[in-house]
Amino acid sequence: MTLAAVPLEVFTELARTRPHPAVTAALRAVLHARRMLLLKSLLVLVEQRRAELAPEVRRSFERDWAMLERAERTDPAAVRDVVDYPMTGAWLTETLAAPEGPAFESHLAHLGGVAVAAAVRAGCQVDGTLTRPSGTLVLPGLGALYCPSGSVRLSGGAGLVRLRDGAGASDVVLTRPLTRADPGIRRPVGSGTGWAALRTLPGSTVVLDDLDPYRVPRRGIGPKALPAARRPHSAHRLWARSWGEAQALLSATDAGRGAETGEVLRAVVPLMPLVGDGGSMMSATLRSAPGAVLSQLPADARELAESLVHESHHTKLAALHEFEPLYLPGGGALHRVAWRPDPRPLSGVFQGAYAHLALTDLWWRARAGPATPEAWRHKATQRFETYREQVGEALSILLESDELTFAGREFVQEMGRHHESLGVATRNPG
């Protein structure tokens, strides 16, 4: 054992950026433990603020929490799928940080959609009315119901739930598949009026999430404060085509890594393009929502493939760091790295080095792989040496820092060993 509860095999493969079934399973377990801690923190916070909450807010919270518990007793795996959905994490983080009063109460109301999504996926009985002043009931990972009256009537269970707007503007039936296979594969299907379902990207269980209100922070993403692309302007067909081509490209280059992106990622959140912006595509991963890639539509499949590998490794490292800190909090030192114009704290250097090591590994395989398309091979040949040099410089910064924990130093040393193997091997590393 390298860490308290991380097997040596998992720790080593994580540091080498290589895909491995045990790595994916461990990361899912870590993410779920973190998500359950946030849910329990919310329950404690509501109890602490009980006296300040309006009576109807308290009643709604208690009803929604009871529905979530009932769904969990019916089908724990289905509920776990909802709780672990990336935007559920973003909602919890924002709610826990909200001050007392209307802002907190507004965020708290989103629990109703989480509970309904869990109940639908679990196939348990539901009955009652939800209030939705926003006019939309969002079910994380599934879709959204238009409810202009501000209320939604729930009824049904055992695989079929009906949602009706209080004024009759929307009426939809959500049907749960009969199979009890992985709920991430078999999602409920909606039919009726006023329902917008999230769409699954081809050949995967990853959804294009252009509906969830917590998919992008209100301030936007990145230095240009990019907002989320909203339906119908989220270019679903273009995303679906680019996704399929990118997955085919990754599979031809490194089948394990291609499969890993579909297992680590749960959602792609499309970002709006900027008019007249000739810069590179913007992509990001929120620390509060690991498993979701926030991205502008790429110029081609090669650009998307690179972004998927890059962002999935931000998710992997963030999940490990939550479980076993790799660096100390609050370090004030800033460092220059080749891939960013602005100086970065050690956490940024660590994340960047890790994601770029994964790309260096990818380029190493792409430039020598027998099934690699010629254009991809040419790009890999150009990028490999540049990325390898940049990662080497960043690893030196990390190893010279006194902000690493013991586990972090072991992790970086293992990253370094893999980095060196990419430079001296005469064949593709295993």
C-alpha positions as CSV (number, residue, x, y, z in Angstrom):
1,M,0.0,0.0,0.0
2,T,1.4,3.4,-1.0
3,L,-1.3,5.4,0.7
4,A,-3.6,4.6,3.6
5,A,-6.3,3.1,1.4
6,V,-5.1,3.3,-2.2
7,P,-3.5,0.1,-3.5
8,L,-0.1,0.4,-5.0
9,E,-1.3,-0.6,-8.4
10,V,-4.0,2.2,-8.5
11,F,-1.5,4.8,-7.2
12,T,1.1,3.9,-9.8
13,E,-1.3,3.8,-12.7
14,L,-2.8,7.1,-11.7
15,A,0.6,8.7,-11.5
16,R,1.5,7.3,-14.9
17,T,-1.8,8.6,-16.3
18,R,-2.5,5.2,-17.7
19,P,-6.1,3.9,-17.8
20,H,-6.9,0.9,-15.6
21,P,-10.2,-0.5,-14.4
22,A,-9.1,-0.4,-10.8
23,V,-8.3,3.3,-11.1
24,T,-11.8,4.1,-12.5
25,A,-13.4,2.1,-9.7
26,A,-11.3,3.8,-7.0
27,L,-12.0,7.3,-8.4
28,R,-15.8,6.6,-8.4
29,A,-15.6,5.5,-4.8
30,V,-13.7,8.6,-3.8
31,L,-16.1,10.9,-5.6
32,H,-19.1,9.2,-4.0
33,A,-17.7,9.5,-0.5
34,R,-17.1,13.2,-1.1
35,R,-20.6,13.7,-2.5
36,M,-22.2,12.0,0.5
37,L,-20.1,14.2,2.8
38,L,-21.5,17.3,1.0
39,L,-25.1,16.0,1.3
40,K,-24.7,15.4,5.0
41,S,-23.1,18.9,5.4
42,L,-26.2,20.3,3.7
43,L,-28.5,18.5,6.1
44,V,-26.5,19.8,9.1
45,L,-26.6,23.4,7.7
46,V,-30.4,23.3,7.2
47,E,-30.8,22.2,10.8
48,Q,-28.6,25.0,12.0
49,R,-30.6,27.5,10.0
50,R,-34.0,26.0,10.7
51,A,-35.2,28.9,12.7
52,E,-34.5,31.4,9.9
53,L,-36.1,29.3,7.1
54,A,-39.6,30.1,6.1
55,P,-42.1,27.3,7.1
56,E,-42.9,26.3,3.5
57,V,-39.1,26.1,2.8
58,R,-38.6,23.7,5.7
59,R,-41.6,21.6,4.7
60,S,-40.4,21.4,1.1
61,F,-36.9,20.4,2.2
62,E,-38.1,17.7,4.5
63,R,-40.4,16.3,1.8
64,D,-37.7,16.3,-0.8
65,W,-35.2,14.7,1.6
66,A,-37.7,12.0,2.5
67,M,-38.2,11.3,-1.2
68,L,-34.5,11.0,-1.7
69,E,-34.2,8.5,1.2
70,R,-37.1,6.5,-0.1
71,A,-35.5,6.2,-3.5
72,E,-32.2,5.2,-1.9
73,R,-33.9,2.3,-0.1
74,T,-35.5,1.2,-3.3
75,D,-32.4,1.3,-5.6
76,P,-29.2,2.6,-4.1
77,A,-27.2,2.3,-7.4
78,A,-29.8,4.4,-9.3
79,V,-29.7,7.1,-6.6
80,R,-25.9,7.1,-6.5
81,D,-25.9,7.8,-10.2
82,V,-27.9,11.0,-9.6
83,V,-26.0,12.1,-6.4
84,D,-22.7,11.6,-8.2
85,Y,-23.7,13.5,-11.3
86,P,-21.3,16.4,-11.8
87,M,-23.8,19.2,-11.6
88,T,-25.2,17.8,-8.4
89,G,-21.8,18.5,-6.9
90,A,-21.8,22.1,-8.3
91,W,-25.2,22.7,-6.8
92,L,-24.2,21.4,-3.4
93,T,-21.0,23.5,-3.4
94,E,-22.9,26.7,-4.3
95,T,-25.7,26.0,-1.8
96,L,-23.3,25.3,1.1
97,A,-21.5,28.6,0.3
98,A,-24.7,30.7,0.0
99,P,-25.5,33.2,2.8
100,E,-28.7,32.8,4.9
101,G,-31.8,34.2,3.3
102,P,-33.3,34.2,-0.1
103,A,-30.2,33.1,-1.9
104,F,-29.8,30.0,0.3
105,E,-33.5,29.2,0.1
106,S,-33.5,29.5,-3.7
107,H,-30.6,27.0,-4.0
108,L,-32.2,24.7,-1.5
109,A,-35.2,24.3,-3.8
110,H,-33.1,22.5,-6.3
111,L,-33.2,19.4,-4.0
112,G,-36.7,18.8,-5.3
113,G,-35.3,18.1,-8.8
114,V,-32.5,15.9,-7.4
115,A,-35.1,13.9,-5.4
116,V,-37.5,13.5,-8.3
117,A,-34.6,12.3,-10.6
118,A,-33.6,9.8,-8.0
119,A,-37.1,8.6,-7.5
120,V,-37.7,8.2,-11.3
121,R,-34.4,6.3,-11.7
122,A,-35.1,4.1,-8.7
123,G,-38.7,3.4,-9.7
124,C,-40.2,4.2,-6.4
125,Q,-43.6,5.7,-5.6
126,V,-44.1,9.5,-5.8
127,D,-47.1,11.7,-5.0
128,G,-47.4,15.4,-4.3
129,T,-46.8,18.8,-5.6
130,L,-43.5,20.7,-6.1
131,T,-43.4,24.5,-6.3
132,R,-41.1,25.9,-9.0
133,P,-41.2,29.7,-9.1
134,S,-38.5,29.6,-11.8
135,G,-41.0,27.9,-14.2
136,T,-38.6,24.9,-14.8
137,L,-38.1,21.7,-13.0
138,V,-34.6,20.3,-13.7
139,L,-33.9,16.7,-13.1
140,P,-30.1,16.3,-13.0
141,G,-28.7,14.0,-15.7
142,L,-32.2,13.5,-17.2
143,G,-33.7,16.8,-18.5
144,A,-36.1,19.6,-17.6
145,L,-39.9,20.2,-17.5
146,Y,-41.4,23.5,-18.5
147,C,-43.9,24.5,-15.7
148,P,-45.0,28.1,-16.2
149,S,-47.6,27.8,-13.4
150,G,-44.8,27.5,-10.9
151,S,-46.0,24.1,-9.6
152,V,-45.6,20.4,-10.7
153,R,-47.9,17.6,-9.8
154,L,-46.1,14.2,-9.3
155,S,-47.8,10.8,-9.4
156,G,-46.9,7.2,-10.1
157,G,-44.0,4.8,-9.4
158,A,-42.8,1.3,-10.2
159,G,-41.2,2.4,-13.4
160,L,-43.6,5.1,-14.6
161,V,-43.8,8.6,-13.2
162,R,-46.1,11.4,-14.5
163,L,-45.2,15.1,-14.2
164,R,-47.9,17.7,-14.9
165,D,-47.7,21.4,-14.8
166,G,-50.3,22.9,-12.4
167,A,-52.0,24.8,-15.2
168,G,-51.8,21.9,-17.7
169,A,-49.1,23.5,-19.9
170,S,-46.9,20.4,-19.6
171,D,-47.7,16.7,-19.1
172,V,-45.0,14.1,-19.4
173,V,-44.6,10.5,-18.5
174,L,-41.1,9.2,-17.6
175,T,-40.6,5.5,-18.1
176,R,-37.9,3.6,-16.3
177,P,-36.4,0.7,-18.4
178,L,-37.3,-2.7,-17.0
179,T,-33.7,-3.9,-16.9
180,R,-31.7,-3.3,-13.7
181,A,-28.5,-2.8,-15.6
182,D,-26.2,0.1,-14.9
183,P,-28.5,3.1,-14.6
184,G,-26.0,5.2,-16.4
185,I,-26.6,3.1,-19.5
186,R,-30.4,2.8,-19.3
187,R,-31.8,6.2,-18.5
188,P,-35.6,6.9,-18.2
189,V,-37.4,7.9,-21.3
190,G,-39.8,10.8,-21.4
191,S,-42.8,11.3,-23.6
192,G,-45.4,14.1,-23.6
193,T,-45.5,17.9,-23.8
194,G,-43.1,20.4,-22.1
195,W,-40.3,18.0,-21.6
196,A,-36.7,18.5,-22.8
197,A,-34.5,15.5,-22.4
198,L,-30.7,15.5,-22.2
199,R,-29.2,13.9,-25.2
200,T,-26.6,11.1,-25.1
201,L,-23.4,11.4,-27.2
202,P,-23.0,8.5,-29.6
203,G,-21.5,5.3,-28.4
204,S,-21.3,6.4,-24.8
205,T,-23.3,7.2,-21.7
206,V,-22.0,10.8,-21.6
207,V,-24.7,13.4,-22.0
208,L,-24.5,16.8,-23.6
209,D,-25.9,19.0,-20.8
210,D,-27.3,22.2,-22.1
211,L,-30.0,22.5,-19.5
212,D,-28.8,22.2,-15.9
213,P,-28.7,25.7,-14.1
214,Y,-25.5,24.7,-12.3
215,R,-23.5,23.6,-15.3
216,V,-21.5,26.9,-15.5
217,P,-20.9,29.4,-12.7
218,R,-23.0,32.6,-13.0
219,R,-19.8,34.6,-13.6
220,G,-18.9,32.4,-16.6
221,I,-15.7,30.4,-17.3
222,G,-12.2,31.5,-17.9
223,P,-10.7,35.0,-18.3
224,K,-13.3,35.8,-21.0
225,A,-16.2,34.7,-18.7
226,L,-17.7,32.4,-21.3
227,P,-21.4,31.6,-20.6
228,A,-23.0,28.2,-21.2
229,A,-24.6,27.6,-24.6
230,R,-28.3,27.2,-24.2
231,R,-30.7,25.0,-26.2
232,P,-31.5,25.4,-29.1
233,H,-28.1,27.0,-29.7
234,S,-25.9,24.2,-28.3
235,A,-25.2,22.6,-31.6
236,H,-26.1,19.1,-30.6
237,R,-25.6,17.5,-34.0
238,L,-22.2,19.0,-34.4
239,W,-21.2,17.9,-31.0
240,A,-22.5,14.4,-31.6
241,R,-20.5,14.1,-34.9
242,S,-17.3,15.5,-33.3
243,W,-17.6,13.3,-30.3
244,G,-18.0,10.1,-32.4
245,E,-15.0,11.1,-34.5
246,A,-12.9,11.9,-31.5
247,Q,-13.7,8.6,-29.8
248,A,-12.8,6.7,-32.9
249,L,-9.5,8.6,-33.1
250,L,-8.7,7.8,-29.5
251,S,-9.7,4.2,-29.8
252,A,-7.4,3.8,-32.9
253,T,-4.5,5.4,-31.0
254,D,-4.9,4.0,-27.5
255,A,-8.0,1.8,-27.0
256,G,-7.8,1.9,-23.2
257,R,-7.6,5.7,-23.0
258,G,-10.5,6.0,-25.4
259,A,-12.6,3.8,-23.2
260,E,-11.5,5.7,-20.1
261,T,-12.8,9.0,-21.3
262,G,-16.3,7.5,-21.5
263,E,-16.0,6.0,-18.0
264,V,-14.5,9.0,-16.2
265,L,-16.7,11.6,-17.9
266,R,-20.4,12.0,-17.3
267,A,-21.3,15.1,-19.2
268,V,-20.1,17.6,-21.8
269,V,-21.3,21.2,-21.2
270,P,-21.2,23.3,-24.4
271,L,-19.9,26.9,-24.0
272,M,-20.8,29.8,-26.2
273,P,-18.3,30.9,-28.8
274,L,-17.1,34.5,-28.8
275,V,-17.9,36.5,-31.9
276,G,-14.6,37.3,-33.7
277,D,-12.5,35.2,-31.3
278,G,-9.7,33.6,-33.3
279,G,-8.0,32.0,-30.2
280,S,-7.8,28.4,-29.3
281,M,-10.8,26.4,-28.0
282,M,-11.6,27.0,-24.4
283,S,-12.2,23.9,-22.1
284,A,-12.3,23.5,-18.4
285,T,-13.2,21.2,-15.5
286,L,-14.8,22.6,-12.3
287,R,-13.4,21.4,-9.1
288,S,-16.9,21.2,-7.7
289,A,-18.1,19.1,-10.7
290,P,-15.6,16.5,-11.6
291,G,-16.6,14.4,-14.6
292,A,-18.0,17.3,-16.6
293,V,-16.0,18.9,-19.5
294,L,-17.0,22.5,-20.1
295,S,-16.0,23.3,-23.7
296,Q,-16.5,25.4,-26.8
297,L,-17.3,23.4,-29.9
298,P,-13.9,22.2,-31.2
299,A,-12.7,23.0,-34.7
300,D,-12.3,19.2,-35.4
301,A,-12.3,15.8,-33.8
302,R,-8.5,15.9,-33.2
303,E,-8.9,19.1,-31.0
304,L,-11.8,17.5,-29.1
305,A,-9.8,14.2,-28.5
306,E,-7.0,16.2,-27.0
307,S,-9.4,18.2,-24.8
308,L,-11.2,15.0,-23.5
309,V,-7.9,13.5,-22.4
310,H,-6.7,16.8,-20.9
311,E,-9.9,17.4,-18.9
312,S,-10.5,13.8,-17.8
313,H,-7.1,13.9,-16.1
314,H,-8.1,17.1,-14.3
315,T,-11.0,15.0,-12.9
316,K,-8.8,12.1,-12.0
317,L,-6.3,14.3,-10.1
318,A,-9.0,16.3,-8.4
319,A,-10.7,13.1,-7.1
320,L,-7.4,11.7,-5.8
321,H,-6.5,15.0,-4.1
322,E,-9.8,15.2,-2.3
323,F,-9.1,11.7,-0.8
324,E,-5.4,12.1,-0.2
325,P,-4.0,15.6,-0.4
326,L,-1.0,15.9,-2.7
327,Y,0.0,19.4,-1.8
328,L,-0.6,21.7,1.2
329,P,-3.3,24.4,1.1
330,G,-2.6,28.1,1.0
331,G,0.9,28.1,-0.6
332,G,1.6,31.6,-1.9
333,A,4.4,30.8,-4.3
334,L,3.7,31.4,-8.1
335,H,5.5,29.6,-10.9
336,R,5.9,30.1,-14.6
337,V,4.9,27.2,-16.9
338,A,5.1,26.9,-20.6
339,W,1.5,26.4,-21.4
340,R,0.1,29.4,-19.5
341,P,1.0,33.1,-19.9
342,D,0.2,33.9,-16.2
343,P,2.1,32.5,-13.2
344,R,0.5,29.6,-11.5
345,P,0.2,28.4,-7.9
346,L,1.6,25.0,-7.1
347,S,-1.9,23.4,-7.5
348,G,-2.1,24.8,-11.0
349,V,1.4,23.5,-11.9
350,F,0.4,20.1,-10.6
351,Q,-2.8,19.9,-12.5
352,G,-1.2,21.2,-15.7
353,A,1.8,18.9,-15.5
354,Y,-0.5,15.9,-14.9
355,A,-2.8,16.7,-17.9
356,H,0.1,17.4,-20.2
357,L,1.9,14.2,-19.1
358,A,-1.3,12.3,-20.3
359,L,-1.1,14.2,-23.6
360,T,2.6,13.4,-23.9
361,D,1.8,9.8,-23.4
362,L,-1.0,10.0,-26.0
363,W,1.3,11.7,-28.6
364,W,4.0,9.0,-28.0
365,R,1.5,6.3,-28.9
366,A,-0.1,8.3,-31.8
367,R,3.2,8.9,-33.6
368,A,4.1,5.2,-33.7
369,G,0.7,3.5,-33.7
370,P,0.0,1.3,-36.7
371,A,-3.7,2.4,-36.8
372,T,-3.1,6.1,-36.3
373,P,-4.5,8.3,-39.1
374,E,-1.7,10.2,-40.9
375,A,-2.9,13.7,-40.0
376,W,-3.1,12.7,-36.3
377,R,0.4,11.1,-36.6
378,H,1.8,14.3,-38.0
379,K,0.3,16.3,-35.2
380,A,1.7,13.9,-32.6
381,T,5.2,14.1,-34.0
382,Q,5.1,17.9,-33.8
383,R,3.6,17.9,-30.3
384,F,5.5,15.1,-28.5
385,E,8.9,16.7,-28.0
386,T,7.4,20.1,-27.0
387,Y,5.0,18.6,-24.5
388,R,7.7,16.3,-23.1
389,E,10.0,19.3,-22.5
390,Q,7.3,21.4,-20.9
391,V,6.3,18.6,-18.6
392,G,9.9,18.0,-17.6
393,E,10.2,21.6,-16.6
394,A,7.0,21.5,-14.5
395,L,8.1,18.3,-12.8
396,S,11.3,20.0,-11.7
397,I,9.2,22.9,-10.2
398,L,7.1,20.4,-8.3
399,L,10.0,18.3,-6.9
400,E,11.8,21.5,-5.7
401,S,8.7,22.7,-3.8
402,D,8.2,22.3,-0.1
403,E,4.4,22.4,-0.6
404,L,4.1,18.8,-1.6
405,T,2.8,16.2,0.9
406,F,4.6,12.9,1.3
407,A,2.0,11.3,-1.0
408,G,2.3,14.2,-3.4
409,R,6.1,13.7,-3.6
410,E,5.7,10.0,-4.3
411,F,3.1,10.7,-6.9
412,V,5.3,13.3,-8.7
413,Q,8.3,11.0,-8.6
414,E,6.2,8.3,-10.3
415,M,5.1,10.8,-12.9
416,G,8.7,11.6,-13.5
417,R,9.6,7.9,-14.0
418,H,6.9,7.6,-16.6
419,H,8.0,10.8,-18.2
420,E,11.5,9.5,-18.6
421,S,10.3,6.2,-20.0
422,L,8.6,8.1,-22.9
423,G,11.9,9.6,-23.9
424,V,14.2,6.6,-23.8
425,A,11.9,3.7,-24.9
426,T,12.3,2.4,-28.5
427,R,8.8,1.1,-28.6
428,N,5.4,2.2,-27.2
429,P,5.5,1.8,-23.4
430,G,2.9,-0.6,-21.8
